[in-house]
Amino acid sequence: MVCLSTHEAHSETGDIRMSKGKGHTGHKNGSGGGKISRRQVLKGAAAVAGVAAGSGAITGFPTIWAQEIKDIELRHVGVSYSVVKAIGDQASADLGFKVTMQNLDTSAAINRFITQPNTVDIPDLEGWQAKLATRRGVLQGIEVAKIKEFDNFLPIFTKGEFEGSVVSRQGISPYEAMYVESKDATEIHEGVTEWATNLPQVYNADSIGYRPDLVVRPVTQWKELIDPAYKGKAAILDVPAIGIMDAALCFESADLIKYGNKGNMTKEEIDFTINKLIELKRDGHFRATWTTFDQSVQLMAAGEVVIQSMWSPAVAAVRVKEIPCTYAAVNKQGDKEGYRGWCNGLGLMRHLEGKKLEAAYEYINWYYTGWQGAFVSRYGYYSPVPSTAQKFMTPAEWDFWYLGKPSPEVVNDPYGVPMEPAGTVRDGGSFIERVTNISCWNTLMDEAAYMNKRWNDFKVA
Amino acid sequence: MALSARMKRNVTGWALILPLVLILIPFFVLPIIGVAVTSFLESDGFGGIIPNFTWDNYLTLFSSDLTFNLYWSTVKFTFFTWVFSLFFGFWVAYFLVFHVRNQLFALGLFLLCTVPFWTSNIIRMISWIPLLGKEGLINSALLAAGIIDQPLEVLLFSSLAVVIAYVHQLTIFMIVPIFNSMARIDKRLVEAAVDAGASKFDVVRLIVLPMCKSGIALGSIFVVSIVMGDFFVVKVMSGGGTASVVGAFYEDIGVLQYPSAAASAILLTVIVFLMVVAILRTVDVRKELS
């Protein structure tokens, strides 16, 4: 009844990878499972998968009976790079109830969480979205004690510190938006409590992508993006809240201004930044701006730009097209430079109760058992619990993605498509080197309404 | 007797418009009232709406250069799209009606015009990118032919690219109503004019053009209201290089500033409404159609 087989991992989120491919060796339960023995089948399947992945024990077994959970459907809603169908399919197979992944863009997602909270079960939240959703009372606190791997979460998230130093608080760090005082609280709480607004599931450090064959020197500073040498060949991210932070990193790098907090600017700082952007635009500096993953890949691959703010998997997607592209290692230099970090987490909508709430906790616990962590690591993002993700990765993958060592073999993406030749070293180095160099986080400023208006001034200029 | 006949006519009239009323009230009238009410309320900055009456949303809107710049940019796109789609739409319809002698063949060609519209708007728009890009077909061809030595950047991620995409998408909305009204022109009128010594140009100017005014007006309403209410084409084809009215208030919605977005939406509705009224004032569509 239990078979070990290779199955197709389908990607419907076209923006993660252009091509679809054979999935890596996974497992699925046989069709003859039946109702009564379903639980045993699941256990067996999970155990076999554990052996197949060459790993130790797998935690997060379903603890509620199959009969009661088989009709449950959880709707996990969020952006396509974070809410991935292949992950939902794997969770459904492992857990015995149905998980449906639904993708929306960032702003459509937060609007849905707030205006139609009952159509969502698991909201996928960035820190600023968690803040807004908490305030609107559409979330319920996640009881930290019920999360089995919680003690293995990196302290970046749970305590706001990492490798002996405090994680930057410019912008909204995951730690800042993580805790509330009680299950029903509508105010974020500063400091560790027993209740979380959301739990991190995937994160990364963003910087610049560039064509190493067409730039005048390797890029290690943000100011390169506004260097006149790249006039008409540069692009910037057009999501106001984070685009302005990329711009701020550039202007700070070029010594044009010193911000109090790039992630929460004053009106004067916003004005300075936007005026400077308008000046650059009038000089013809920007070839374009981009909003989606695909657009950034196209801009670079079609030769429209040679340098732009970019996401790590997008750089990889350009390289898969055999066009050289490098992800800039913008390590902190004093108060300047550094990566812009982002993090998406899992929340619980307030309407969840009874069996469905139990299933939601099962699902959240499943996330941290390692399969998902390994999956997202293979396209260049990170797991908040690397210790479990490691169990689902080959030593070669671990060396490449987390330790920053040359890969001893060909590096495959999450769908098994080769993406880097053997011997490649990851741009930016090891996990620790990249993450300790995050100098600010995705944000929503207090002056967001004003900033949006000024950003449109830049767009229409 | 007369009274009851009139009543009967009234009942039939109401019965005929009832389905439309039943759709419009819940799906158009009520939502727009909701938007209008919201536009006079305050925002708490966290997606909440405070039920306090205020003019602030409108005051900010009217006192901002941004509003003017956004409308200027959007109206510019509307104007150029209108001019070019009217030009192409008119001559395509003219060709089909007056130059294709076989009526069945004309109808076939007319259907052929609609074929590209079986694919999605987005596909048709994005297909322009490989054609117009720096390393696109047109630039490659011009470079290879030695006509230019630097790729033309103005082809893509520019206002030109936006207008090209709009005209490509919307010309059909001109062709259909103009074709419709041209087909109703009595051919004997044209013959009579030619017999009386009118040139081809005179025929177009004095007979065809005035007699398909209603088609032009209807097509114009489609084109104007679609371009005024769109933001996606502008965003993609200008490479984010410019903004549009709707794009700007979509950003407001993204950060949950509902009241200010609502005020922008109401202003846009009023302006588009006035534009449609202006078109209908110029051409009495009802009279032309009867």
Chai-1 contact restraints between the chains, C-beta under 6 A:
chainA,res_idxA,chainB,res_idxB,connection_type,confidence,min_distance_angstrom,max_distance_angstrom,comment,restraint_id
A,S107,B,G254,contact,1.0,0.0,6.0,A-B,restraint_1
A,I114,B,G47,contact,1.0,0.0,6.0,A-B,restraint_2
A,L132,B,F46,contact,1.0,0.0,6.0,A-B,restraint_3
A,L132,B,G47,contact,1.0,0.0,6.0,A-B,restraint_4
A,R135,B,F46,contact,1.0,0.0,6.0,A-B,restraint_5
A,R136,B,G47,contact,1.0,0.0,6.0,A-B,restraint_6
A,D238,B,G240,contact,1.0,0.0,6.0,A-B,restraint_7
A,A288,B,F157,contact,1.0,0.0,6.0,A-B,restraint_8
A,A288,B,G239,contact,1.0,0.0,6.0,A-B,restraint_9
A,A288,B,G240,contact,1.0,0.0,6.0,A-B,restraint_10
A,T289,B,G240,contact,1.0,0.0,6.0,A-B,restraint_11
A,A302,B,G133,contact,1.0,0.0,6.0,A-B,restraint_12
A,A302,B,E135,contact,1.0,0.0,6.0,A-B,restraint_13
A,G303,B,K134,contact,1.0,0.0,6.0,A-B,restraint_14
A,G303,B,E135,contact,1.0,0.0,6.0,A-B,restraint_15
A,E304,B,K134,contact,1.0,0.0,6.0,A-B,restraint_16
A,A448,B,V255,contact,1.0,0.0,6.0,A-B,restraint_17
A,A449,B,Q257,contact,1.0,0.0,6.0,A-B,restraint_18
A,N452,B,E251,contact,1.0,0.0,6.0,A-B,restraint_19
A,K453,B,L66,contact,1.0,0.0,6.0,A-B,restraint_20
A,N456,B,L66,contact,1.0,0.0,6.0,A-B,restraint_21
A,N456,B,A243,contact,1.0,0.0,6.0,A-B,restraint_22
A,N456,B,A248,contact,1.0,0.0,6.0,A-B,restraint_23
A,D457,B,L66,contact,1.0,0.0,6.0,A-B,restraint_24
A,K459,B,A243,contact,1.0,0.0,6.0,A-B,restraint_25
A,V460,B,N69,contact,1.0,0.0,6.0,A-B,restraint_26
A,V460,B,L70,contact,1.0,0.0,6.0,A-B,restraint_27
A,V460,B,S73,contact,1.0,0.0,6.0,A-B,restraint_28
A,V460,B,T242,contact,1.0,0.0,6.0,A-B,restraint_29
A,V460,B,A243,contact,1.0,0.0,6.0,A-B,restraint_30
